[in-house]
Structures are given as structure tokens and as C-alpha cells.
Amino acid sequence: MTTPTTPVRVLLADDEEMIRRGVQLILSHAEGIEVVAEAVNGEEAIALSAEHRPDVALVDIRMPVLDGLAAVPRLVALDPAPQVVMLTTFGDDQNVVRALRDGATGFLLKDEGPQELISAVRAAATGDAVLSPGVTGSVIRRMLSGGASPPSAADPRITQLTDREREVLSMLGRGLSNADIARSLGIGVGTVKTHVGAILDKTDSTSRVQAALLAHQAGLAN
């Protein structure tokens, strides 16, 4: 998990110039956020991410040359890796599910308002999941209907967690942010980040979204 710089450095990848310009305009007026690079396809996004080392990459799903879906696993494999947030349209659940399973931090509808976009960038930079409320429910249902036997609380990935890590995993499954978890448990945000990092490592999850899904499947997020 990357530690965001100050200001939060953002890469924007979208082949539609009007979309890029609109997002860039919104973020340029947000305190503590800087757009450091813009790409028109997935290949450019990967190359520019390696060069500029952004904290957050806002990536369109549908782009020429290399689309956003194919770019996700290569982006999250970079060192340091940006937090990848997919820009999507309503009803694109199947592609969103693929991106999340490949390690994306979350997804954001292109028609979200300016404040939602700014909040999403800030949340992603701290490692929090970014899930547009309008489609989160259908995406989670699709992810849970994969057909494989769901894990239980006795799954080795879960039993190896400490009691506190299981507690944090449960809260991840309920969608709580690092700050919310810290307040609930009476610990520091830095300590929460340490627990989240250990959870991702022990459960072989590439993002907190995947960890949250595991919590749902194991019945820990009820």
C-alpha cells in the first residue's frame, strides 16, 4: 500500500478529452490535489505512472490501444503502485468486478459530482475503498455469485489473523474507512493502516475491496 505524498498526485487516463479536461479542472481547484500526468490509453497510463509515481490513478475502463481493464494488473504491479480507481458508466458491473478482482481500489461513476470526485481521490490516496453508491450493491452481488464455495470463518486465510485483525476485517466488510475504524476501536489511523496491510498480506488480497469481499463471504461483515 502506498503512502500518499502531499499534495496527492493524480494520473488521469481517459481517451475523451472533454472528460479529462473536466476532471482536471475539478481537481485543480481542490486543495492538496495535483494532476501530474494525463494519458489517452492504458499503455500511456502505465508508462506515465512509472515516470511520475502518482498516488492515485483515475482510469477509464474503455480506451484504445490498451483498455483500462488490461492496464489494472500492470498498474498495481508497479513499485510504488498507485491506488487505481476506475471511471465507469452506470450498468458496467461486469467490467467493474473484473477490475476489482485484479486489484483496483474502487470505481467511480463518470457523472458523480465534483465533491464526490474530490472525496474519492482523497479516500483512495489513504488506501480507503472508493465505491460509487449507485452501483455498489449490484457489483457486490455479482462478485458474490461467482459460483465457487464461499470461505467460512474457519478458512485458513482468516484463522491466521489475530483477533484485532479479524475485527478490522469485519469493519472493512462493512465499508468503514480507516478513520472510522480508528474511532471505533480507539486506536490511531496509522495503527489501522498497519492492520489493513497485514490483512491484505495474510489473505492474499490485492486491495481492501477484495478483503471486504472475503469478509462478506465468510459472514464477518454482518
N, C-alpha and C positions, 0 to 999 in steps of 0.2 A: 504494500500500500504506500502510495506516495505521500509525502508531506508537502502541503501547498506552500508556495512562496508568497511573498507579499509584494506587489499585488498578485491576485490569482491570474495565472497566464492561461489563455484560452486559444485553442486552434479551432477554426470553423471550417468544416468541409461540406460543401453543397454546390452542385453544378448550376443552380439557378442564382444568377447574380442578384436578382431582386431580394431573394431570401437572405443571401449573405449580407447585402447592404443593410437590410432591415435589422438583422440580428446584431451586426457590428455597431449600428447606430445606437441600439438599445444598450448594449454592453459598454459602449464608450462613455455613456453618461452615468454609469454605475460606479460608485466609489469602490476602489480596491479591486477592480477587474480590468484586465488589459488583453485585447485580442492581438496575439503576437504573430499569427500567420493565418492565411486563408488558402484552402485547396478546392479544386473543382472535381477531384475524383479520389478514390481510395489510395491509389499509388502515391499521389502527391501528399495526401494526408499522412501516410506512413513516413515518407521522406522528410517532410517538414516537422513532424513530431520528433523524429530522431535529431533534427538540427536544432529546433527551438525548445525542446523539452517542456511542453505545456503541462500544466496541472490537469486541465480538462480539455477533452476533445469532443466537440459537438459535431456529430457525423450523420449526414443524411443517409437513409437506407438505400435509396435508388440513385446511383451515379454511374456515368460511363467509365470505360477502361477497367476499373475495379470498383465494385459497388461497396457500400458501407458494411454489408454483412460479411463479405470476404475479408474486409480490412480489419474487423474487430479482433480476431485472434492474433494477428500480426501486431496490432497496436498494443494489446495488453501484454505481448511478449517483449516489448521494448524495455530497456533499463536506463533510466526510470520510465515506467509506463504511465501514460495519462489515465485519468478516470474517463471512460468512454460513455457518453450519453447519446443515444440515438435520437435523431429528429425524424418523426414519423407522422403519418396521417391516420385519421380515425379508421378503424377496421383492418389495420395491417398486423393483426395479432400474431399470425404465424411467423412472420419475419422478426417481430419483436422477441418472441420466445426464443428463436434461434440465436439472436444477438445476446440475450441474457445468458443463455446456456454457454455461449462462447466467452463470456467474461465481461460484457458491458455492465456498467454501473446502473443503468436505467434507461428510461425513454421519456421523451417529451413531445407532446403534440405540437405541430408547427403553428397552430393557431392559438397557443397559450398566450396570455397577456404578458406585457413587459415585466411586471413584477414577478410573475411566476418563472419567467426565463432567468431573471437575475437570481432569484432564490434558488433555482435549480443548480445554477453554476456554483454558487457558494456552498450548497449542500454537497455536491459532487466533489468539490475540492477538499472537503473534510472527510471524504470517504463514505458519506451517507448515500443511501439509495435514492434515486430520482425516479418516481413513478407517477405519471400523469393520472390523476384520479378518474378521469373519464373512461379509461380503458384498463385500469389495473385489475379490476375484478375478472374480466374476461380473459386477460393474459394469464393470471394465476390459475384460473380453471383449466385453461388449455395446457399449462405446464404440469398440472396435477393429473391430467388424464393421459399421461404418456403410455400407460399400459403395463409398465413394469411394477413388480410388487413394491409397495411403498416401504420405506425403512420404518423401524419401530424405535422406541426409546432404548431398546437393547442393541441397536445397531452399533458395531464397533466404532464407527466414526463418532458416535455420541457418547458411548460409555467411557471413552478415553478422556473426555472433557472433565475438568474439575467442576465442582458444584457451582462455583461462581460463573464459569464459562457456560454451563448449561443454562443458568439464569439469564445471562446476556444473550445467548442464542434464542431463548424463548422471547425475549424482548425484540430482537431483530425480526423474528417471525411476526410480531405484532406491528412492525413498521416504525418502531421508535428510533429516533435519531440518537447519535452519540450523546448529545446534550441531555435529551430526555432520559436516557439510560443512567447517565451520571447523576441526575437529580433524583431519580427513583431509588437508586442504590446508595446514595450519599457518598459517592466517590468522585474523583476527578475525571475530566474528559480524557486526559492523557492515559489514565488507567483503563478507561473503557476502550480506547484505541488499541492498547496492548492486548486486552482480552479478545477483541474482534480479530486482530491479527493472528492470535493463537488459534482461534476457532477456524478461521479460513485455512490455516496450515493443517490443522489436525483433521479437518473434514474434507480436505482436497477441494475446497470451494474457491473459485477464482474471483468471486465478488460476494458482497454481503447479500445481494439478491439471491444468489444460489444458496447461501447459508440460511436465509429466511425461508426459502422454499423447502429445504431439508427440515427446518423446524415445523413447518406446516404438515409435511408428510409424516413426521414422527409424532404428531399430536402434541407438540410442545408449545404451540402458539395459541392455544385455546384460552 
